[in-house]
Amino acid sequence: MIELDGVPNAATQPSVTITLPDGASRQVPVGAPVSAVAADISPRLAEAALAASVDDRLVDLTFPLTRDARVRIVTSKSPEALELYRHSTAHLMAAAVTSLFPNAQCGIGPAIDEGFFYDFVVDRPFVPEDLERIEARMRELASQGLPYERQMWPRDEALAFFTERGEPLKVQLIEEKTDGQTEVSCYVIKDRDTFVDFCVGPHVPSTDRLEAFKLLHTSNAYWKGDAKNQPMQRIYGTAFFSQKELDVYLKRLEEAKKRDHRKVGKELGLFTFHHWAPGATLWLAKGTILYNTLADYMRGVLFPAGYVEVKAPIVFNKALWEVSGHWDYYQDNMFLVKSADGEEMGLKPMNCPGHYLIYQSELRSYKDLPLRLHEQTPLHRNEASGVLAGLTRVRQFSQDDGHCFVTEEQIASEVEALLRLIRRVYADFGLPYTAKLATRPEKFLGNVATWDHAEAALKQALEAAGQEYTLNEGDGAFYGPKIDFDITDALGRTWQCGTIQLDYMMPQRFELTYIGADNAEHRPVVIHRAIFGSIERFIAILIEHFAGAFPLWLAPVQATVLPIADRHADYAHAVHSRLVETGLRAGLDLRQEKVNLKIREAQLQKVPYMLVLGDREAADGTVAVRSRSRGDLGARSLDQFLADALAEVDQKTLS
């Protein structure tokens, strides 16, 4: 039995039984902190311990054990450790900010996928020099090994404390998140300035556990992400368990800046934006080629798979959105318009309601199913201006959107076919991916039996397709389970793109039916599915994945013809015409510039092939081929170059 504070354990002392992950058990005195369990197991574990899981609840090491429980000590190797570490670093940053800027009001400071952020109300926007000062203060606090002290305060006292300190946002959070509670959890970091934050925790034991962190940048934000609320300043940072991991990440971040789709898209002349159309892309000529190439590629994949392309209106009367539920639950995210005679209407934020009307337009039989509809028309969502970000967060976009109307019995086979389709598409772009099966959430429509059947059908399809997946328990949509797909780009970043979602609710709301083999009416199931997701966002991902150097089949300009002198212009025109007639997207540079300059500029524009033409090439009917990635490939006949290039396009070669 563990000794606490040097007091021997007596046989009569009350104790609780602690069960460890390996099944072993230990007796500890009632009220012993979790840290004592780690110390009893080994000094090394006690030193490495960051927090603990008690009956699957993450807690501080100071958490008292008052009853029998399952206990797992959390170290840097534990799956939840990095999020805990980053959340604690966010609190360290807030302590530094309030120390340097005493008038700052604190908002929230969560861990996020690649780091953390914290929102503040301050007298002026942060500048880079501020970040340097804040980070220096963080290191000063970290070096002191200050405890993250959890204190339970009476709710009224906490409200009074934050009110008196001029922290109305914390008061609001306490009122919203602790309604009905008598106590609230606050964390204190005591230095020359005492930092107090309302937070449920947990946190690492002390600030000296935080060694490898970096503040990255600031941005404008709004309280709770709503532009109608208090403007705030957000500071982003990241943290890792070692300086080596941090250095690798920062190096990757520098590479990401070079690949930023907004920067590369401008350099390559793909798209632009204008403040008169916020969140809408102005596609330039080369960008339009890329956009249409992707759209046509998807058509080429889907049509042989039995899809038909349809086009539904962009604007619908509000009656449609009332039936779908969007008018009540999604109206704030929609662009609303009125016709000349006062009819209330909304621009469509998604394609599915229009597809339901198309399904309803005629009597359907079980022989018509699966019915697979595909559409790529523009959608509009009224995103807050503060969250718009290049092509990744826009107000106008198109999806490679599809809806499959199936019978219950067809779910597994249809989903299996979709899984194979998704595998093929991502392979064509060289994008590895993972799948997650999201199951029934706490709040859901329908009955448990239907959900169990749907989840079983998705599992069956995943296994039949040989698709590995992880379970994402409770993260399904309220109307049905789903499979989400995360792709990984060249920098190791993950992006959620594809999705397969089962929907039992909308067929019911829209009273969709089909006539079964028994001549009775039955309700179809709708499978919502997308592979690219938003085409705009997918293009952003591709730009950064390839750093703008698209493979030949995707490149807006696949080859450019570069005559060395004016006397080679006629031959250059002839070569260019052959390229275009054969189906290649070709450029022709007739400027009176040195050929080395032309090559350099074509290289900067990421053109896959440059065909240099001089006296010898004109006389021999050849082209001197220069590859963007492999350099000078020597002279070839034009026919040979065309055959090789077309084969590369046809095979969708990625190298």
Secondary structure, DSSP 8 states (H G I E B T S, - for coil): ---BTTB---TTS-EEEEE-TTS-EEEEETTEEHHHHHHHH-HHHHHH--EEEETTEEE-TT-EE-S-EEEEEE-TTSTTHHHHHHHHHHHHHHHHHHHH-TT-EE----EETTEEEEEEE-SS---HHHHHHHHHHHHHHHHTT-B-EEEEEEHHHHHHHHHHTT-HHHHHHHHHHSTT-SEEEEEEEESSSEEEEE------SBGGG--EEEEEEEEEEEGGG-TTS-EEEEEEEEEESSHHHHHHHHHHHHHHHHH-HHHHHHHTT-EE--TTSTT--EE-HHHHHHHHHHHHHHHHHHGGGTEEE----SEEEHHHHHHHTHHHHTGGGS-EEE-TT--EEEE-S-SHHHHHHHHHTS--BGGG-SEEEEE--EEE----GGG-BTTTB-SEEEB-EEEEEE-GGGHHHHHHHHHHHHHHHHHHTT--EEEEEE---SS-SS-HHHHHHHHHHHHHHHHHTT---EEETT-SBTTB-EEEEEEE-TTS-EEEEEEEEEESHHHHHTT--EE-TTSSEE--EEEEEESSSBHHHHHHHHHHHHTT---TTT-SS-EEEEESSGGGHHHHHHHHHHHHHHT--EEE---SS-HHHHHHHHHHTT-SEEEEE-HHHHHHTEEEEEETTTEEEEEEEHHHHHHHHHHHHHTT---
